[in-house]
Structure formats: C-alpha cells, structure tokens
C-alpha cells in the first residue's frame, strides 16, 4: 500500500507532464464542439435554407407569434400581410421569420 502512495506522490516530469495537462483541455474542447458549436451551425444552416427558399404566397410565422402571407421579398426584408384585411401589410426583417409553410400549389 505504501508503495502505491509513494508512486502517486511522485511528480510527473518532462513531456508527460505537458501531455497530462493538455488531455483534459482537449476533451473539453471536443465536448464543446460536438454538443454546442456543431448543433448551432446545423440550425443556422437550416434557417438560412428555409429563408432562401421562401417565396411569395407562403404562409409564415413571425418571432412575435403572428401568422401572415408573404407579399414581397427583397434582400433582407419581407412584406407580410396579416389577417383578412388587405391593408394590413407590414415590412419586417427576414430574421424575424421563424417558420415557413409552402403555399398549396
């Protein structure tokens, strides 16, 4: 038993010390990549694809919870018509759209 305690008490020297200190940081970095950064990039790609495929006449859900129909699309803004009243048209940023349902063909 004393032999094990004596072996554990000896400090690690040389390149082995550096490697033993870097291993936990590498494991932490891999964890952050696979569980935080990678899913966020996938979600961002999905949102960009959804906004790029949006067309006039599609039904959209805004971040504030309103459903509307796309009337016009420019580079970074969208004009959305809300409700049955044809006079209720509001321009908004594409980033305010959270969901797109394609129009029935």
Secondary structure, DSSP 4 states (H G I P E B T S, - for coil): -HHHHHHHHSPP-THHHHHHHHHHHHHHHHHHIIIIIHHHHHHHHHHHHHHHT--TT-EEEETTS-EEEEEEE-SSEEEEEESS-TT-EEEEEGGGEEEEEPPP-
